[in-house]
């Protein structure tokens, strides 16, 4: 764990130093990678940790983006207030969609999330007086942090996004190594067994949905300040498909995999789209190749290569985690006599 945090700290320092060595064009790309990294991490909580494949995650991204943009335009430019409003709306939306969707399983769950997301898209597209309809929401003012200090240029916005990203990574890492995180993994691996030892899996799936949806709203709020504009296309189901590809290509169920996938797709899209209009076909081909030949994603490839080069053996699970995992079984055994 210590080595991982040393690597993470070194990466953070390099990211902090990046604006001094690269042009604004690359800083914007890094900002976009960090935003979609948070977005992919939020979906990974559902897909990679809880085993719930959603195709409606763009609803939370769009809700957070529009709520943040409207709050900045009409209520306050304070970045903490506006993003909090966006996250609250995404949280409320996650309660509603999660309550409906988590009652289904497998393919039906996926279709319910898709249908709910398209309903949100329809509301945003047709509510012209509030959202701007097909023209989108523009004229969003620069966010302020404290008093008269505004994030008036892309470098300041980049640093703010970087700090938020670091906090999210730290928080998600703690979550994945907490008892709640192990419950999510247990539901993914064998939901019936989790039910048999006394867990209300529907409740925990709703908790997973709430965390994922709220973080999706956070990503949307950051995106609207980075881009200064949000349109209904940012809520369309293709955005849900794109972030799902990021998670699967990067490596579902890992901490850094979704971030790596987001970086891969953003860079690939940026480079290829400047040369050809068929960039979506190329990204689709790359996704198919990863699905067939590297189902564990880029993170899985890195892991296998590092193990083969350095002959690293997987570490056994810490004894305290084993005890935490079997404690509910012991309690259930006592109840059953």
N, C-alpha and C positions, 0 to 999 in steps of 0.2 A: 504493500500500500504506500509506503514511504517513497519508493522509486516512482510510482505512478504520479504522486503529487509533485515530485521534483520535475518530472517531465511536463506535467501540466503547468507548473509555475514558469518553467523555461519557455514554453509555448506562449504563455500569457505575456511575458516580457518581450518576446519577439513581435507579438501582435501590437503591443504598445509602441514599439519602436518603428513599426512598418511605415507610418506616415512620413517619417524623416528620410526614408530611402526609396519609396516608390511614388509614382504619380497619383493624382486624384482619381484617375480612371480605375486603377487597381484597388484603391481604397474603397471605391463604390462597390466593386466586385466582392471584396472582403465583407463589407457591410451586408450585402445581399446573402452571402454564404452564412453569416452568423444568424441572420433573421430566419432563413429557411432551415438552418440547423436547429433552432429552437422549435420551429414548426414541425420538423421531422421527429425531434425528440418527443414532442407531445403525442404524436401519432404512435410512436414506438411503445409508449406506455400501454396503449390498447393492443397493438398488433404483436409486438415482440414480447411483452411481459404478461399480458392477460389473455392473449390468443383471440382477440376480437378484431377481425379484419373489417375496417370501416372504409367506406367510399363516400363519406359525407363530411370529412373533416374541414373542408373549405368553408362550411357554414360558420364555424367558430372563428376562423381566420377573418372572414368577411364581417362578422358581427363585431369583432374587436376593432377592426380597421374603421368601419363606418361610425361606430360609437365614439371612438377616439377622435376621429376627424370632426364629427359634429360637435363634440364637447369642446374641442379646441377652437372651433369657429364661433360658438355661441355662449359658452360658459366661462372657460378659463384656458389660458395657454400653458398653465403649469403642467409639466410633463408627467408628474406623479399622479395628479388628479385625473388627467385625461386618460392615461393608460389604465388607471384603476377603474374608471367608468367602463372602458372597453372590456376589461377582464370580468367585471361584474355582469355585464350583459352576456358575455360568452358563458359564464358560470350558470346564469339562469337558463340560457338556451340549452346548455348541457344537461341540466336537470330535466327539462321537458323532453328532449330527444332521447336521453338515456333511459328515462322511465318507459318510453315506448319501445325503444330498440332492444334493450337488454332482456325483454321477455321472449325474444326470438333467438335462434341459434343458427350458426353457419351461414349458408347462402341467404336465408331470410333476414338475418341480422344485417348483412351487407346491403341488401336491397332496401331495408327500412331506413338505414342511415343515408343512402343515396336519395331516397324519396324525400326525407325530411330536409336534406341539404338543398334539393331543388325547389322545395317550397320556400325556403329562406331566399334563394336566388330570385324567385318569382316576385316575392314581396319587395325586395330591394330594387328590382328592375322596374316595377310598376308604380312604386311610391315616389313619383317624380318630385313632388313638392318638398320632400325631406331629403331624399338620397340623390336627386339629380337624374334619376332614371338611367337611360343608356348613355348619357353624357358623363356620368360619374360625379364624384364629389371633388371639387377643385378649390383653389384659393385657401388651402389650410395654412394657418400662420405657423411660423417657426415656434417650436416649444421653448418654454422658459424653465429653468431649473430652480434658481432661488432669486427672488427679487427681479432685478433688471438683467440678469445674466441669461441670454438666449443661446440656444444651440443653433447659431445663425449660419453655420457652414457645415459641409459634409464631414469634415474631420472631427468636429465636436460631436456630431451625431454618431459617427463611427465609434468614438471612445465611449459614449453612453451605451450604445448597443453592445460593445465589448464587455463592459462591466455587468450589464444585465445577463449576457450570455454566461459569464463566469459564475454568477450567482445561481443561474438555472442549472448549470452542470454540477455545481457543488450540491445543490438541493436534490437533484435527481439521483446522484450517486448515493447520497444518504438514504433516499427513499428505497432504492433497489436493494440496499443491504440492511433494510429494516424488516421487522416482522410483517408489516403490511406488504412490502415488496415480495416477500416469500409467499404470502397468501396469493398474490397475483400470479406468481409463477406456478403455484400449486393448481390454481384454476385452469391455467393454460395446459398443464400436463395431464391432469385428471380431475375434471370438475366433479364427477360422481363420487370419487373418493373423498374430496374435500367436503362434500355434502354429508357423507357418511360419518365423518368425524366431528360434525357439528357446526360447520361454517355455513353461514347464509351467503351463498355465492352470488345471488342476485344483488344483495346489498353491496358486496365488495366490487362487483362489476360496475355498479353505479358510481362507486367511489373512484374507480379507475377512469370512468367516463368523465366525471367532474374535473379531475386533475388534468386529464388530457385536453378537455375543452377549454378550460381556463388558460392553460399555457398556449393553446392555439390562438386565443384572443389576445394574449400578450404579444405573440408574434405578429398578429395583424396590426396591433397598435404601433409597434416599432416600424412596421412596413409603411404605414401611412405617413409617419414623420420622415422616414428615409426618402420615400418617393414623392411626397407632397401631393399625392393624388391617389384615389381608389375608384375602381370601376366595377360594374357587375361581373365582368369577366374574371375578377379576382375571387368570386364566390362560386363560379361555375364548377361543375363536377370534374372538369379536366384538371383543375387545381388539386382536387382531392386525389386524382389519379397520379399526378406528378409527385406529390409528397409521398404517396405510397411507394412509388418507384424508388424514391430517394432512400426510404427505410429499407426496402428489400435489397437494393443494390449495395448499400453501405453495410448492411448486416443487422437484421432484426434481432432484438433481444440483447444487444450490446449497448454500452454507454456512448462510445464514440462512433459507432457504425452509422447511425442516422446523419451525424454531422459530416462524416466522410462522404456519404452518399449525396448529401446536399451540395457539398463542394464539387463533387464529380459532375453532377447534373448541371449545376449553374455554370461551371467553367466550360463544359462540353457544349451547352446551349449557346453561351456567349461566343465561343470560337466558331462553331459550325454555322450558326445563323448568319455570321458575317460573310460566309462563302456561298451558302446555298439556302434555298427556301425549303428544302426537303430535310431540314434538321430534325424534325419530329420522327421521321422514318429511321434516321440513324440512331437516335436515342432509343427508339423502340427496339431496334435490332440489338443494341447493346444490352437492353434489359432482358431480351430473350436469351442471349448468350450467357448472361449471369445466372438466369434462372436454371438453365440446363447444366452448365459446367461449374458454376460456383454458387450454389444455393445459399451458402452461409455468407455471401457478400464479400466486399473488399476487406472488411475487418477480419473475416474468417481466413481469407488468403494471407493477410499479414500475420495472423496468429500461427498458421501452419508453417509459413516460411521461417518465422522467428524460432519456432520450436525445432525445425529441422536444422537450421544453421547453428543454433546455440544449444541444441539438445536439451531443451527445457522440459521437464516433466510437470504435468499438471499437479498443483498443490492440493493435498487433501482438504476437505472442508473443515474449518475450525470446529473444535469440539463444542463450543458454546452454540454455534449455529445448528449443529446436529441435535443438541439438547432442546433448543427452541423449536425445532421442527417436529420432534417426536413427543413433546410435552402434551399437545392436544390429544394425541393418541393414548398416552398414559391416562389422562383424565377421563377420556371416553371409556377406557377399559375398566377403570374404577367404578364408573357409573353403571356399567353393565354387569358389575360383580365379577 
